[in-house]
Amino acid sequence: MQAKILLFLAGCFAAIRVLAGDEKLTVAAALSAATVYRAGAELNHNATVTLKKGTNEIVLEGVSNGLDINSVQVGSNRALTILSMAFSTDYLVTAAKSALVQRLEDSVKQVVKETERLQVLIKTDLDLLDALKANREIRGTQTGVSVAELIKMMEYYKTKTLELQNEMAVYRDKQTKATDQLQKLNNQISEEEQKNNKTLGKLLLQVVTAAAGSYELSVSYMTPKAFWNPSYELRVETVNKPMILVYKARMSQTTGLDWKQVKLTLSTSMPSQNSNAPLMKSWFLAYQYPNSYRRNEAPANTLLSMMEKSVAGVAVNNSLSEVVVTGYGTGNAEAAGNLRLRGANSVKSNSPVYVVDGKIVPEQEFKQIDGARVKSVNVLKGTAATSLYGNSAAEGAVVVSLKDQLGDYITVNDNPLNITYEIELPYDVPGNGKEQNVSLKEVPVDTYYNYYAAPALDKDAYLLGEVANWEQLNLLPGEANIIFEGRYIGKTFIDPAATQDSLHMTLGKDKRLVIKKEKLQDVSSVKFLGSNKKQVFMYEITIRNNKKEALQLLLKDQYPLSTNKDIEVQLLESSGATDNTDLGILTWKLALQPGELKKIRVGYSVKYPKDKTINL
């Protein structure tokens, strides 16, 4: 009876809260899209909620725990009025464990149980050893123990002790391995749990509606807990081909959310928080001494533009017939699955040959191609088709190329103030703050290649790339990985703040260009002339081109300069080098054929007082 009274009172209190308008509708806001800026990101959520007529209070859960409340924008498919808005962090929501973390924790439990079992076995063996030691005193019933009995007892104690010791050694070995495994599992769990999703945010909205019904809400806001930095990849296949510049993004976010299957857009701009109109001031000219950017720093006012624009849709090469492609680029998954092609008088009652990425496929397989994955379509007729695919293509050939790289799914928009990269594929970005590398665009860049060597400082030869008109790229400062002839060479840094007419990039060492500098002892000498000492230095530089192609080498060496009238320096041999007398730098521009060997001599003399020591 008492329980019924309590239940009745609880129902009354709930009814009073509803009548008083104190009821809150809690709904999860699903993250659908994210626009990541150089610093900060704009997140877009969707939610569906059933509202009553009049005033409603809505709690939107699952938003970032670090949003700017002033940037929140709420939209709906139906008319509603927002009365107030508040943000709070929900510390009571426990982050859902991933399947991997759950499996790791299960493994930890099993290892802990095994460790405890081994500890029990070791303890048992230790107790047996203690009991054996406590009872090893030998007593006879009369005057003594016979030799045979003594030997038998000693053999028993020895055998049993060894058995227990060996058994404990095995247990301890297993225990050590289990402890190591436990440490590894705990470290991996810590690695997986390094995510900023322990707490989530929630928005409290108070709205007024004119009619009851289902409302679709869209919520967008800015958060400072995401960013991306540019990086590059420089691919050089051979020095006879243009360099491929791959533009990449290193993206990271700690918004408290794991972005799952999110439409991702990267923008080169910085969100401006200054709402005041600019005030013109006097502009005074002065000399500027630019500083090189440090790594991982990005200038706030630098804009990025790519060398070529990406065209959304299918690139069609069709000089023989008209081609119409439908079901592509609509963003509709159902439409994308229905790729249809028709040409004016191109396809008759007999079916053409279908070629996908160079392979002839059945018509049924061709019809199942997802239109969103098509990169280009080419319809061939007549001899153009039969010359490539034989008589089976007498009715024509439909040649399709599919997208195979992430860059094929990225649309580049060159806006007046920034560049945006829209990624068609849904993306997963964990909220653990670790960098995600995304390839955005790759463009061929006309590059002048030459080799550079300074054997006085480094015995290796370096491949240099010189890019003219590099201002058109409007690059951002960033690291670049060097891939030369299919091999990873190392890293370099692209600094767009350079003041040269051409952008010079170091593309790595080439061990097949062998350079050696040796001192010629038989030509070098030391002489004493009165109170002076004269030393003659003669060096020979040997260059061998072990590559299969000819190359250009910029070779530099040096001789000392004197700032003291008592020290006289004379250049004796330069092998036709260009001499910069102000710096003491010798420069040769050499053309080397495959397998060619060249030798260059450099000699100079230094005369100075014999009672002095100089840095030779």
KAQUI-V734748 format. One record per backbone hydrogen bond with DSSP energy under -1.0 kcal/mol. CO is the residue of the C=O (numbers start at 1). NH is the residue of the N-H. Records with the same first field share a line. If there is no record, write none. Layout:
CO = NH  NH
//
This chain:
1 = 5
2 = 6
3 = 7
4 = 8
5 = 9
6 = 10
7 = 11
8 = 12
9 = 13
10 = 14
11 = 15
12 = 16
13 = 17
14 = 18
15 = 19
16 = 20
17 = 22
18 = 21
25 = 59
27 = 61
30 = 46
32 = 263
33 = 44
34 = 265
35 = 42
36 = 267
40 = 37
41 = 223
42 = 35
43 = 221
44 = 32  33
45 = 219
46 = 30
47 = 217
49 = 215
51 = 213
54 = 209
56 = 207
57 = 25
58 = 205
59 = 27
60 = 203
61 = 29
63 = 201
68 = 71
69 = 72
73 = 220
75 = 218
81 = 208
84 = 206
86 = 204
88 = 202
90 = 200
98 = 102
99 = 103
100 = 104
101 = 105
102 = 106
103 = 107
104 = 108
105 = 109
106 = 110
107 = 111
108 = 112
109 = 113
110 = 114
111 = 115
112 = 116
113 = 117
114 = 118
115 = 119
116 = 120
117 = 121
118 = 122
119 = 123
120 = 124
121 = 125
122 = 126
123 = 127
124 = 128
125 = 129
126 = 130
127 = 131
128 = 132
129 = 133
130 = 134
131 = 135
146 = 150
147 = 151
148 = 152
149 = 153
150 = 154
151 = 155
152 = 156
153 = 157
154 = 158
155 = 159
156 = 160
157 = 161
158 = 162
159 = 163
160 = 164
161 = 165
162 = 166
163 = 167
164 = 168
165 = 169
166 = 170
167 = 171
168 = 172
169 = 173
170 = 174
171 = 175
172 = 176
173 = 177
174 = 178
175 = 179
176 = 180
177 = 181
178 = 182
179 = 183
180 = 184
181 = 185
182 = 186
183 = 187
184 = 188
185 = 189
186 = 190
187 = 191
188 = 192
189 = 193
193 = 195
200 = 90
201 = 63
202 = 88
203 = 60
204 = 86
205 = 58
206 = 83  84
207 = 56
208 = 81
209 = 54
213 = 51
215 = 49
216 = 77
217 = 47
218 = 75
219 = 45
220 = 73
221 = 43
222 = 68
223 = 41
225 = 254
226 = 40
227 = 252
229 = 250
231 = 248
232 = 481
233 = 246
234 = 483
235 = 244
236 = 485
238 = 241
243 = 445
244 = 235
245 = 443
246 = 233
247 = 440  441
248 = 231
249 = 438
250 = 229
251 = 436
252 = 227
253 = 433
255 = 65
259 = 429
262 = 427
263 = 34
264 = 423
265 = 36
266 = 421
269 = 38
294 = 297
315 = 377
332 = 336
333 = 337
335 = 338
336 = 371
340 = 326
342 = 324
343 = 346
353 = 398
354 = 361
355 = 400
356 = 359
359 = 356
362 = 366
363 = 367
366 = 369
370 = 373
371 = 374
373 = 403
375 = 315
376 = 401
377 = 317
378 = 399
380 = 397
381 = 384
382 = 385  386
383 = 387
385 = 389
386 = 390
390 = 393
391 = 394
393 = 396
396 = 353
397 = 380
398 = 355
399 = 378
400 = 357
401 = 375  376
405 = 408
406 = 409
407 = 410
409 = 424
411 = 422
413 = 415  420
418 = 415
419 = 268
420 = 413
421 = 266
422 = 411
427 = 262
429 = 259
431 = 196
436 = 251
438 = 249
441 = 247
443 = 245
445 = 243
448 = 466
450 = 464
451 = 554
452 = 462
453 = 556
454 = 457  458
461 = 510
462 = 452
463 = 507
464 = 450
465 = 505
466 = 448
467 = 503
469 = 472
470 = 473
478 = 494
479 = 232
480 = 492
481 = 234
482 = 489
483 = 236
484 = 487
487 = 484
490 = 482
492 = 480
494 = 478
495 = 498
503 = 467
505 = 465
508 = 463
510 = 513
512 = 546
514 = 544
516 = 542
518 = 540
520 = 524
525 = 536
527 = 534
529 = 532
531 = 610
532 = 529
533 = 608
534 = 527
535 = 606
536 = 525
537 = 604
538 = 520
539 = 602
540 = 518
541 = 600
542 = 516
543 = 598
544 = 514
545 = 595
551 = 592
552 = 451
553 = 590
554 = 453
555 = 588
557 = 586
564 = 567
568 = 607
570 = 605
573 = 603
578 = 587
579 = 581
580 = 584  585
584 = 559
585 = 580
586 = 557
587 = 578
588 = 555
590 = 553
592 = 551
593 = 596
596 = 545
598 = 543
600 = 541
602 = 539
603 = 572  573
604 = 537
605 = 570
606 = 535
607 = 568
608 = 533
609 = 612
614 = 616
//
